[in-house]
Amino acid sequence: MAWTRGPVLAWAGGGVAVAAAAGLGGYFVAVGLDKADKLASAVSALIGLAGLVVSVYGVILARQATAPASPAPPPPGGQSVTGSTIGGGVTQVRSVGSDLHLGAPPPGLARPPAVPPKPEAGKGVPGEQAVRDARVAGEVTQIDGVGGDADIDR
């Protein structure tokens, strides 16, 4: 049967605590109740202070462990969604020189879908629009450099 360190350490700690309590009880009987009371008060204050220091230290360590790592800054002039979880969609729009309409098309109006140029894989462009390392539940729409009217119908 294999043993693990956890139960052995727990039993050892319990044995040390019982021995310390028995030793303190014997000491208090030997020196008298008044002197034992004064010593117990001083020891209790020191133990309480040590517990406070340990708990504050634990809170500091926990906050450092759960602090999110800051993502890399986006390229200058760009729009970026990085390291996010988004329950809906993401729409990024910039450099629009005229009217822009996002939404459902007017009844009876249908437009052919535009085919965007295929980007090179793994290439980043300074000032680009990017969605990286993100979980997006909806659609991602990125619009850049519209010189005339643009209607994005959904």
C-alpha positions as CSV (number, residue, x, y, z in Angstrom):
1,M,0.0,0.0,0.0
2,A,1.4,3.3,-1.0
3,W,1.3,6.3,1.3
4,T,1.1,10.0,0.5
5,R,2.6,12.9,2.2
6,G,-0.7,14.7,3.0
7,P,-2.1,12.4,5.7
8,V,1.4,11.8,7.3
9,L,1.9,15.6,7.6
10,A,-1.6,16.1,9.0
11,W,-1.0,13.5,11.7
12,A,2.5,14.9,12.5
13,G,1.0,18.4,12.8
14,G,-1.7,17.2,15.1
15,G,0.8,15.4,17.3
16,V,2.9,18.6,17.5
17,A,-0.2,20.6,18.5
18,V,-1.2,18.1,21.2
19,A,2.4,18.1,22.6
20,A,2.5,21.9,22.6
21,A,-0.8,22.2,24.4
22,A,0.3,19.6,27.0
23,G,3.6,21.4,27.5
24,L,1.9,24.8,27.9
25,G,-0.7,23.3,30.3
26,G,2.1,21.9,32.5
27,Y,4.0,25.2,32.4
28,F,1.0,27.2,33.4
29,V,0.3,24.9,36.4
30,A,3.9,25.3,37.4
31,V,4.2,29.1,37.3
32,G,0.8,30.0,38.6
33,L,-2.4,31.2,37.0
34,D,-1.6,35.0,37.1
35,K,1.7,34.7,35.3
36,A,0.3,32.1,32.9
37,D,-2.5,34.4,32.0
38,K,-0.1,37.3,31.2
39,L,2.1,35.0,29.1
40,A,-0.9,33.5,27.2
41,S,-2.1,37.0,26.3
42,A,1.3,38.0,24.9
43,V,1.6,34.7,22.9
44,S,-2.0,35.1,21.6
45,A,-1.3,38.7,20.4
46,L,1.9,37.5,18.6
47,I,0.0,34.6,16.9
48,G,-2.8,36.9,15.8
49,L,-0.3,39.4,14.3
50,A,1.5,36.6,12.5
51,G,-1.9,35.3,11.1
52,L,-2.7,38.8,9.9
53,V,0.6,39.1,8.1
54,V,0.2,35.7,6.4
55,S,-3.3,36.5,5.3
56,V,-2.3,39.8,3.7
57,Y,0.6,38.1,2.0
58,G,-1.8,35.5,0.6
59,V,-4.1,38.2,-0.7
60,I,-1.3,39.9,-2.5
61,L,-0.1,36.6,-4.1
62,A,-3.6,35.8,-5.2
63,R,-4.1,39.2,-6.9
64,Q,-0.8,38.9,-8.7
65,A,-1.7,35.4,-9.9
66,T,-5.1,36.4,-11.3
67,A,-4.0,39.7,-12.8
68,P,-4.6,39.5,-16.6
69,A,-1.5,39.7,-18.8
70,S,-1.6,42.8,-20.8
71,P,-1.9,42.1,-24.5
72,A,0.5,43.4,-27.1
73,P,-0.4,46.9,-28.1
74,P,-2.2,47.2,-31.4
75,P,-0.4,48.6,-34.4
76,P,-0.4,52.4,-34.6
77,G,-3.5,53.8,-36.2
78,G,-5.3,50.4,-36.3
79,Q,-8.3,48.8,-34.6
80,S,-7.8,45.6,-32.7
81,V,-9.9,43.2,-30.6
82,T,-7.3,41.0,-28.9
83,G,-7.7,38.3,-26.2
84,S,-11.5,38.7,-25.8
85,T,-14.6,36.6,-25.4
86,I,-17.5,38.3,-27.1
87,G,-21.1,37.0,-26.8
88,G,-22.3,38.8,-30.0
89,G,-20.6,40.1,-33.1
90,V,-17.8,42.6,-33.7
91,T,-18.0,45.5,-36.1
92,Q,-14.9,47.7,-36.9
93,V,-15.4,50.8,-39.1
94,R,-12.9,53.5,-39.9
95,S,-11.9,55.9,-42.7
96,V,-15.5,56.5,-44.0
97,G,-15.6,59.6,-46.2
98,S,-19.4,59.6,-46.8
99,D,-22.6,58.1,-45.5
100,L,-22.6,54.5,-44.1
101,H,-25.6,52.4,-43.3
102,L,-25.4,49.2,-41.2
103,G,-28.6,47.2,-40.8
104,A,-31.3,45.4,-42.7
105,P,-31.9,46.3,-46.3
106,P,-35.0,48.2,-47.4
107,P,-37.7,45.8,-48.6
108,G,-37.3,44.7,-52.2
109,L,-33.6,45.9,-52.5
110,A,-31.0,43.2,-52.9
111,R,-27.3,43.7,-53.6
112,P,-24.8,41.2,-54.8
113,P,-22.2,40.2,-52.2
114,A,-18.8,41.9,-52.5
115,V,-15.8,39.5,-52.6
116,P,-13.0,41.0,-50.6
117,P,-9.4,40.3,-51.6
118,K,-7.8,37.3,-49.9
119,P,-5.2,38.5,-47.4
120,E,-1.8,36.8,-47.1
121,A,-1.7,34.4,-44.2
122,G,0.2,35.5,-41.1
123,K,1.0,38.9,-42.5
124,G,0.2,41.9,-40.3
125,V,-0.1,45.4,-41.8
126,P,0.6,48.5,-39.6
127,G,-2.7,50.2,-39.0
128,E,-4.7,47.1,-39.8
129,Q,-8.1,46.0,-38.4
130,A,-7.6,42.8,-36.5
131,V,-9.4,40.3,-34.4
132,R,-6.8,38.0,-32.8
133,D,-7.0,35.3,-30.1
134,A,-10.7,36.1,-29.6
135,R,-13.8,34.0,-29.3
136,V,-16.6,35.7,-31.1
137,A,-20.1,34.2,-31.1
138,G,-21.5,36.4,-33.9
139,E,-20.2,37.7,-37.2
140,V,-17.1,39.8,-37.6
141,T,-17.4,42.8,-39.9
142,Q,-14.4,45.0,-40.7
143,I,-14.9,48.1,-42.9
144,D,-12.0,50.4,-44.0
145,G,-11.6,53.2,-46.5
146,V,-15.1,53.8,-47.8
147,G,-15.0,56.7,-50.2
148,G,-18.7,56.7,-51.2
149,D,-22.0,55.6,-49.7
150,A,-21.9,52.1,-48.2
151,D,-24.9,50.0,-47.1
152,I,-24.1,46.9,-45.1
153,D,-27.3,44.9,-45.0
154,R,-27.8,42.0,-42.6
